Each structure stands twice: as structure tokens, then as C-alpha cells.
Amino acid sequence: MEPTHPDRLVENATAPSAGGFPGPDGKVRLRMRLPFRRGSSYLTPALGAPLPRASTPTSSNRSNQRMGAGKEQENEIMDFRGIKDSVALANGIPMPWLGLGVFRAKEGEEVAQAVRYALSIGYRSIDTAAVYGNEKGVGEGIRQSGVPRSEIFVTTKVWNKDQGYASTLRAFEQSLELLQFNYVDLYLVHWPVAAKFTQTWRALEEIYRSGRARAIGVSNFMEDHLTELLSTATVRPMVNQIEFHPRLIQPDLLRYCADRDIQIEAWSPIMRGAVRDIPEIRTLSDRYGKTPAQIVLRWDLQRGVVTIPKSVHPERIGENADIFDFELSQDEMGIINALDTNERLGPDPHNFDF
Ligand SMILES: NC(=O)c1ccc[n+]([C@@H]2O[C@H](COP(=O)([O-])OP(=O)(O)OC[C@H]3O[C@@H](n4cnc5c(N)ncnc54)[C@H](OP(=O)(O)O)[C@@H]3O)[C@@H](O)[C@H]2O)c1
């Protein structure tokens, strides 16, 4: 039987180079300039102002930053130049700022055509999950696109029923089999299933060490989940994929993750279309001649949040990527930041039963 997916619970909700991927020798060549002050990117309420440009970050200054290097490195600033731009995760692996979400994209031609189209216009990141039931179509779409696998950042996730050490290892094999790849770029623990996720994480560490996931991370983890995980982890999660949009910013969680170099990635970034109903977003939309979705996705980038809007429609897939030719001001960033009402579209990670 198909597992119940949390997102089905909200079915009625209104409906980012420089290359950046390792060469054949496995060395990462790209470093993209970040549009925020690293170490505080998620935190500072007003981050949209044009800021002085700094030099391209290197692996060494990243690791200095992780160790708490000085203010001048914290103030390293960057910009976004295009759809293929990436952020370097804590282990140096580049992850595109913008990706295509495929939850509720139907297995088969629907998801494959969305993936093909997205890749054809420059997307280089696809976010799927075992529970979405469309990993096969995602893999097919990628192969049909003609874009080399090595240029695409593929994320999938272990579903709740498969959590635990041995079952996660098996679930991972199954995902690779469906995708028809021999590695993924990012493997995530989909939800913090109590009493299981530390053993699940042990399996992810093993997968990571084997090279079959270039990065590993979590999803829907709150501070207490992360603290528990980190008490036994030998590899720190590189990403936390969370519900994140103007009505749900979770500043404490963002701060916690920023302090530990855990990249935040936004799910339901455009509130499944409902950002169009927020008057302040509509005002900005009119001001820039951009759609409400574009305004909010741009806000994600300027906050230093990786974002993965979902669409199966070419015009929207294109619209959601057309966010690299304008910049929100500091005041405008502040206006969106002030919309936070701590309201979820999806389940509460502290209170879910699936
Ligand atoms: N880790 C988790 O627990 C979790 C949970 C939920 C989602 N996710 C991931 O995050 C991705 C994005 O989240 P999401 O799918 O929940 O929500 P979303 O990206 O905020 O919104 C997607 C919905 O909005 C519509 N849409 C897309 N672009 C639009 C635009 N420019 N204007 C108006 N409507 C637009 C889409 O319809 P059409 O397809 O018809 O265009 C779809 O119904 C998912 O696909 C999945 O990969 C992860």
C-alpha cells in the first residue's frame, strides 16, 4: 500500500554559476559568490540591499568560517548570476540555489517531461523522494535530457516506514535502482521519526562514506531533533530541507542551522501558489513587473536559502527560474520578513503520525 504522504494532508492548500560540479578528477572547481553574509545569512532581517562585492570564496575560507573565523569573512558578499549558480555545502559539494521540486508530479511522462524541460532551460537540480513514487520518471527525464548526469544535482529521501539502519540501506538501493543511477547528490532523512532517526542517520553516514551520496542531510528537523542527532552523529547533516515561506520563517531554527553550517532548503517556497494572495507580495510584484512567485523565490535567494519550487507546466517552470535579473532592496526584504506568522501548510515536525 502506498504510504500516506504528509503533503497529501494539505492537498487543498492553494494551489539558482559558474558551473559548480566536480570534474572527472572529483575536484570541485566552482565557487559561487554568495549574496549574503555567510554565517548570518538566514538571520539578518534585512539582507536585500546591494552590498559590496567580495572575492570568490574558496574551500579554505569556508572551513575557516565553519571554525568561526573573523568578521571580514563573515562579511563576504556575493551575487546571483544565473540559474546554475550554487552554494558550496559544508563538505564543499556545490548545490544549485534553485531546483525543481517534483512532489505530486505523476510518475511517467508527466514528471519526465517536467524534468526534461527544466534541464533544457538550465535547471541543474531535481528534488524527489521515495514516497513521491516518481523516481523512475525522474531518472528517465534526466537521461532523456542529454545533460550529463555529472552536471545535475539529484536529491532523494528515505521515507518514514523505511527508517532504521538496515531498512534505510535497502531503501537507498531501491531508490538508486528506480533512478537508474549509481549515486545521488543528496540523500535526506525525510522526517524525524522518533526513536529511529539516529539509526537512519548511521545508514546515511555509511552511504556517504561509500561515495554513493555526495552529501547527506535531513528534512523537517527542528532544533531538538538536530541536537539529538548530533549527539551521536559522526557526519554532520549538510542540509535541512524545511517548510519555508513568508508565513513560516522559523528564525531560531535558521540560526541553529547557520551556526552549524547546515544549509537551509525551502519546501513549499511559494506556498503552493498562495503567495499571490498576500497584499505586500502583490505590491512588490507590481513594482518589479515580476510575479508573486518570482518575488518570493528571489527573497529565498537573498536570504541564502536554497529553493525548489514545483511545477509540471513549462511556463511556470520558466517563470520560477526567471529571478536572476532583479534584486530586492533591504527595505523590501524587511517587508517580506515581517510577514512571518509561524503558520504551516504542512504537518508539524513535532506532531505527525505518518
Ligand atoms: N521534505 C518535505 O517534507 C517536503 C514537503 C513538501 C514538498 N517538498 C519538496 O518541495 C517541493 C516544492 O514544494 P511544494 O510542491 O509543496 O510547493 P510549491 O513549490 O510552493 O508549489 C507548488 C504548487 O504551486 C503551483 N505553481 C508552481 N509554480 C507556480 C507559479 N509560478 N505560480 C502559481 N502557482 C505555481 C504548482 O502547480 P503546477 O505543477 O500545476 O504548475 C503546484 O501546485 C516539492 O515538489 C518537493 O520536491 C518537500
The ligand as an SDF file (V2000), in Angstrom:
LIG
                    3D

 48 52  0  0  0  0  0  0  0  0999 V2000
   10.7700   17.4770    2.6010 N   0  0  0  0  0  0  0  0  0  0  0  0
    9.4550   17.5620    2.6470 C   0  0  0  0  0  0  0  0  0  0  0  0
    8.8020   17.1130    3.5990 O   0  0  0  0  0  0  0  0  0  0  0  0
    8.7320   18.2190    1.5170 C   0  0  0  0  0  0  0  0  0  0  0  0
    7.3820   18.5410    1.6550 C   0  0  0  0  0  0  0  0  0  0  0  0
    6.7450   19.1620    0.5810 C   0  0  0  0  0  0  0  0  0  0  0  0
    7.4570   19.4560   -0.5660 C   0  0  0  0  0  0  0  0  0  0  0  0
    8.7800   19.1080   -0.6800 N   0  0  0  0  0  0  0  0  0  0  0  0
    9.5600   19.4020   -1.9050 C   0  0  0  0  0  0  0  0  0  0  0  0
    9.4580   20.7880   -2.1770 O   0  0  0  0  0  0  0  0  0  0  0  0
    8.9210   20.9760   -3.4780 C   0  0  0  0  0  0  0  0  0  0  0  0
    8.1360   22.2640   -3.5430 C   0  0  0  0  0  0  0  0  0  0  0  0
    7.0980   22.2510   -2.5780 O   0  0  0  0  0  0  0  0  0  0  0  0
    5.5640   22.0940   -2.9830 P   0  0  0  0  0  0  0  0  0  0  0  0
    5.4500   21.3060   -4.2160 O   0  0  0  0  0  0  0  0  0  0  0  0
    4.8810   21.5780   -1.7700 O   0  0  0  0  0  0  0  0  0  0  0  0
    5.0350   23.5720   -3.1640 O   0  0  0  0  0  0  0  0  0  0  0  0
    5.4070   24.8600   -4.0490 P   0  0  0  0  0  0  0  0  0  0  0  0
    6.6040   24.6300   -4.8630 O   0  0  0  0  0  0  0  0  0  0  0  0
    5.3530   26.0170   -3.1250 O   0  0  0  0  0  0  0  0  0  0  0  0
    4.1330   24.9850   -5.0010 O   0  0  0  0  0  0  0  0  0  0  0  0
    3.8340   24.0560   -5.9930 C   0  0  0  0  0  0  0  0  0  0  0  0
    2.3980   24.2990   -6.4710 C   0  0  0  0  0  0  0  0  0  0  0  0
    2.2780   25.6100   -6.9710 O   0  0  0  0  0  0  0  0  0  0  0  0
    1.9690   25.5730   -8.3740 C   0  0  0  0  0  0  0  0  0  0  0  0
    2.8870   26.5420   -9.0140 N   0  0  0  0  0  0  0  0  0  0  0  0
    4.1420   26.3360   -9.4260 C   0  0  0  0  0  0  0  0  0  0  0  0
    4.6910   27.4530   -9.9080 N   0  0  0  0  0  0  0  0  0  0  0  0
    3.7300   28.3980   -9.8030 C   0  0  0  0  0  0  0  0  0  0  0  0
    3.6980   29.7670  -10.1230 C   0  0  0  0  0  0  0  0  0  0  0  0
    4.7500   30.3790  -10.6640 N   0  0  0  0  0  0  0  0  0  0  0  0
    2.5590   30.4590   -9.8630 N   0  0  0  0  0  0  0  0  0  0  0  0
    1.4810   29.8500   -9.3190 C   0  0  0  0  0  0  0  0  0  0  0  0
    1.4640   28.5390   -8.9900 N   0  0  0  0  0  0  0  0  0  0  0  0
    2.5830   27.8330   -9.2140 C   0  0  0  0  0  0  0  0  0  0  0  0
    2.2100   24.1620   -8.8310 C   0  0  0  0  0  0  0  0  0  0  0  0
    1.2850   23.7740   -9.8050 O   0  0  0  0  0  0  0  0  0  0  0  0
    1.6670   23.1650  -11.2490 P   0  0  0  0  0  0  0  0  0  0  0  0
    2.5730   21.9920  -11.0610 O   0  0  0  0  0  0  0  0  0  0  0  0
    0.3110   22.7780  -11.7680 O   0  0  0  0  0  0  0  0  0  0  0  0
    2.2820   24.2850  -12.0190 O   0  0  0  0  0  0  0  0  0  0  0  0
    1.9630   23.3700   -7.5570 C   0  0  0  0  0  0  0  0  0  0  0  0
    0.5880   23.1420   -7.3830 O   0  0  0  0  0  0  0  0  0  0  0  0
    8.1050   19.6990   -3.7030 C   0  0  0  0  0  0  0  0  0  0  0  0
    7.7480   19.4920   -5.0410 O   0  0  0  0  0  0  0  0  0  0  0  0
    9.0360   18.6740   -3.1420 C   0  0  0  0  0  0  0  0  0  0  0  0
   10.0720   18.4080   -4.0530 O   0  0  0  0  0  0  0  0  0  0  0  0
    9.4110   18.5010    0.3530 C   0  0  0  0  0  0  0  0  0  0  0  0
  1  2  1  0
  2  3  2  0
  2  4  1  0
  4  5  1  0
  4 48  2  0
  5  6  2  0
  6  7  1  0
  7  8  2  0
  8  9  1  0
  8 48  1  0
  9 10  1  0
  9 46  1  0
 10 11  1  0
 11 12  1  0
 11 44  1  0
 12 13  1  0
 13 14  1  0
 14 15  2  0
 14 16  1  0
 14 17  1  0
 17 18  1  0
 18 19  2  0
 18 20  1  0
 18 21  1  0
 21 22  1  0
 22 23  1  0
 23 24  1  0
 23 42  1  0
 24 25  1  0
 25 26  1  0
 25 36  1  0
 26 27  1  0
 26 35  1  0
 27 28  2  0
 28 29  1  0
 29 30  1  0
 29 35  2  0
 30 31  1  0
 30 32  2  0
 32 33  1  0
 33 34  2  0
 34 35  1  0
 36 37  1  0
 36 42  1  0
 37 38  1  0
 38 39  2  0
 38 40  1  0
 38 41  1  0
 42 43  1  0
 44 45  1  0
 44 46  1  0
 46 47  1  0
M  CHG  2   8   1  16  -1
M  END
$$$$
